[in-house]
Amino acid sequence: MQKIICVCGAGTMGYGIAQVFAVHGLKTILFDVNAAQLDFAKKAIVSNLEYLLGKGKITNAQAEKTKDNLTFTTNISECRADVIIEAIGENGSIKTSLYNQLTQVITPEAIIVSNTSSLSISTLQKKITHPERFAGMHFFNPAPLMKLVEVIRGEQTADEIIKALVAICNMLEKTPVICNDSPGFIVNRVARHYYLEAMHLAEHEHISLDDIDTVMQATGFKMGPFHLMDLIGIDINLSVTESLYRDFNFIKRFEPSAMQVNKVKEGQLGKKTGKGFYDYNS
């Protein structure tokens, strides 16, 4: 049976995930309460498809089919789907409120997953209906390009749900990695010090951001830590660090950098605001 997908949240991750499903032939609903954000997401997806078309990565027919597979809505009652992927801000209470609203719309058999990069799946499960059908499905930015997807098993997640999510990843030509719920899962737990140590070197050893990025790229990383934080969003990256800092009882090695905290306070969040560790306005 053809599955219908609904992605809740039309930010960079949300519309990127929606594009992935639509490109692979699935009817996909993109929901957001903000109509302007939805309009931006629609234009961004069209721009992405035009880029792929120009590079010969897809055909004109595939681009048109992808657009046909997408529906955009601000009405939560239209989020009737077999699989719901939540991709909203890292706020547990807002997430669980959304899940409970969705349960009034979807069937009891539907799967709900969170794209959270740091919040506990097991904790979120405790506050929703049908926790056994809830899991994590963590895509990486940019979702259309990055192959890895962390499939996170919460304490109450049924085995059949994990198997279904792995099958979906394979259908999307992604690489699923199953992990149990733990702070930062796998990637953010391991990668946290890629960012924190880089900021320590810049802040305390007075090494330039560009030098650090250049060296890390020269050793095999596709992006240096500062360019990567700007791409992800400095605010999002900071929220993950803060989450791990709390979850590990404020252990020093996960302490957020003042350098990053100040960037967020100044509203310099990276590419999405035009300025972060680097200036993108010139």
C-alpha positions in Angstrom: 0.0 0.0 0.0 1.3 3.5 -0.9 2.1 5.3 2.3 1.2 8.9 2.9 3.8 11.0 4.8 3.3 14.1 6.8 6.2 16.3 7.9 5.3 18.8 10.7 7.5 21.9 10.6 8.6 23.7 7.5 12.0 24.9 8.5 15.2 23.9 6.8 15.1 20.3 8.1 11.3 19.9 7.6 11.2 21.0 4.0 14.4 19.0 3.2 12.8 15.8 4.6 9.6 16.5 2.8 11.6 16.9 -0.5 13.3 13.5 0.1 10.0 11.7 0.4 8.4 13.4 -2.5 11.4 12.8 -4.8 11.1 9.1 -4.0 7.4 9.0 -5.1 5.5 9.3 -1.8 2.6 11.6 -1.3 3.9 14.1 1.2 2.1 16.7 3.3 4.2 19.6 4.7 2.4 21.2 7.7 3.3 24.4 9.5 1.2 26.9 11.5 3.2 29.8 9.8 1.8 30.4 6.3 4.8 32.6 5.4 7.2 29.8 6.4 5.3 27.3 4.3 5.5 29.6 1.3 9.3 30.0 1.8 9.6 26.2 2.1 7.7 25.7 -1.2 10.0 28.1 -3.0 13.1 26.5 -1.5 12.0 23.1 -2.7 11.3 24.4 -6.2 14.7 26.1 -6.2 16.4 22.8 -5.0 14.6 20.8 -7.8 15.7 23.4 -10.4 19.3 23.1 -9.2 19.1 19.3 -9.5 17.5 19.6 -12.9 20.3 21.9 -14.1 22.9 19.4 -12.8 21.2 16.6 -14.6 20.5 14.7 -11.3 16.8 14.5 -12.1 14.7 14.7 -15.2 12.0 17.4 -15.8 9.4 14.6 -15.4 10.8 13.7 -12.0 10.8 17.4 -10.9 7.2 17.8 -11.9 6.2 14.5 -10.2 7.9 15.6 -7.0 5.9 18.9 -7.0 2.7 16.9 -7.6 3.5 14.7 -4.6 3.7 17.7 -2.3 0.8 19.3 -0.4 1.3 22.3 1.9 -1.1 23.1 4.7 -1.5 25.2 7.9 -4.5 23.1 8.9 -3.5 20.3 11.3 -6.8 18.4 10.5 -5.3 17.8 7.1 -2.3 15.9 8.6 -3.9 12.5 8.0 -1.0 10.2 7.1 0.6 6.8 7.8 3.8 8.2 9.0 4.2 11.6 10.8 7.6 13.2 11.1 7.9 16.0 13.6 10.6 18.5 12.8 9.9 21.5 15.0 12.0 23.3 17.6 13.7 21.5 20.4 11.1 22.1 23.0 9.6 19.0 24.7 6.3 20.5 25.8 5.6 22.0 22.4 6.5 18.7 20.7 4.2 16.6 23.0 1.4 19.1 22.5 1.7 18.6 18.8 1.7 14.8 19.1 -1.4 14.8 21.2 -3.2 17.1 18.7 -2.1 14.8 15.9 -3.6 11.7 17.6 -7.0 13.4 17.2 -6.4 13.3 13.4 -4.5 10.2 12.6 -5.4 6.5 12.9 -4.1 4.5 15.9 -2.0 2.5 13.5 0.0 5.6 12.3 3.6 6.0 13.2 4.9 9.2 14.8 8.6 10.0 14.8 10.6 12.9 16.0 13.6 14.4 14.1 14.9 15.7 17.4 18.7 15.8 17.6 19.0 15.7 21.4 15.7 15.3 23.3 15.0 11.9 25.0 12.6 9.8 22.9 11.7 7.8 26.0 10.8 10.9 27.9 8.6 12.2 25.0 7.0 8.8 24.8 5.7 9.0 28.4 3.4 12.0 27.5 1.7 10.7 24.4 -1.0 8.2 23.3 0.3 5.0 21.7 3.9 5.4 22.9 4.7 2.0 21.3 4.3 3.6 17.9 6.6 6.5 18.6 10.4 6.6 17.8 13.2 8.9 16.7 14.2 9.3 13.1 17.0 11.8 13.0 17.9 13.1 9.6 21.0 15.3 9.0 21.3 18.7 7.3 20.9 19.0 4.4 18.4 16.1 4.4 18.3 15.6 0.6 22.1 15.1 0.5 23.1 13.4 3.8 22.7 9.7 3.7 22.8 8.9 7.4 19.6 8.6 9.5 19.6 7.6 13.2 16.6 5.4 14.0 16.2 5.8 17.8 14.4 3.2 19.9 12.6 4.6 22.9 11.9 2.4 26.0 8.4 1.6 24.7 9.0 1.5 21.0 7.7 -1.7 19.4 10.1 -3.8 17.3 7.8 -3.6 14.3 8.1 0.2 14.3 11.9 0.1 14.1 11.7 -2.4 11.3 9.2 -0.2 9.4 11.5 2.9 9.8 14.5 1.0 8.6 12.6 -0.1 5.5 11.6 3.5 4.9 15.2 4.6 5.1 16.2 1.9 2.6 13.4 3.0 0.3 14.8 6.6 0.5 18.3 5.3 -0.3 19.4 6.4 3.1 21.7 4.6 5.6 19.8 3.7 8.8 21.7 3.2 12.0 19.6 1.9 14.9 20.4 3.2 18.4 18.9 3.0 21.8 17.7 6.3 23.4 20.7 8.1 25.1 21.8 11.7 25.3 22.9 12.9 21.9 22.2 9.5 20.4 25.4 8.5 18.4 26.4 11.4 16.1 25.8 14.4 18.3 27.3 12.6 21.3 30.5 11.8 19.4 30.7 15.1 17.4 30.0 17.5 20.2 33.7 18.0 20.9 34.4 18.7 17.2 32.6 21.9 17.9 33.5 22.5 21.6 37.3 21.9 21.1 37.3 24.1 18.0 35.7 27.0 20.0 38.1 26.4 22.9 41.1 26.8 20.5 39.6 30.0 19.0 38.6 31.5 22.3 41.6 30.6 24.5 44.4 29.8 22.1 43.6 32.6 19.7 43.7 30.5 16.6 41.7 31.9 13.7 38.4 30.3 12.7 39.5 30.0 9.1 42.7 28.3 10.1 40.8 25.7 12.2 38.3 25.0 9.5 41.1 24.8 6.9 43.1 22.3 8.9 40.0 20.1 9.7 39.1 20.0 6.0 42.6 19.1 5.1 42.5 16.1 7.4 39.4 14.7 5.6 36.3 16.5 7.1 34.0 17.8 4.5 33.4 21.0 6.5 35.3 22.7 9.3 33.5 23.1 12.6 32.7 26.8 12.2 31.3 26.5 8.7 29.3 23.5 9.8 27.8 25.3 12.8 26.8 28.2 10.5 25.1 25.7 8.2 23.3 23.8 11.0 22.3 27.0 12.8 24.4 28.2 15.8 21.2 28.3 18.0 20.3 24.7 17.1 23.9 23.5 17.7 24.0 25.3 21.1 20.6 23.7 22.1 22.1 20.3 21.6 25.2 21.1 23.6 23.0 22.5 26.4 20.9 19.4 26.4 23.9 17.1 26.7 25.4 19.3 29.4 22.2 18.9 31.4 21.8 15.2 30.7 25.4 14.5 31.8 24.9 16.4 35.1 26.8 19.5 34.0 30.1 17.7 33.4 32.8 20.1 32.3 33.5 18.4 28.9 30.0 19.3 27.7 29.9 22.8 29.0 28.7 25.3 26.3 31.2 27.8 24.9 30.7 31.4 25.8 31.7 32.2 22.2 28.6 30.3 20.9 26.3 31.6 23.6 27.2 35.2 22.7 26.5 34.6 19.0 23.0 33.4 19.8 22.4 36.4 22.1 23.4 38.7 19.2 21.1 36.9 16.8 24.0 35.8 14.6 22.8 32.3 14.0 24.7 31.4 10.8 23.7 31.3 7.1 20.0 31.6 7.9 20.5 35.1 9.4 23.3 36.1 7.0 25.9 36.1 9.7 27.3 33.7 12.2 31.0 32.8 12.7 31.3 34.0 9.1 29.6 36.9 7.3 27.4 35.7 4.4 26.0 39.2 3.4 28.9 40.3 1.2 
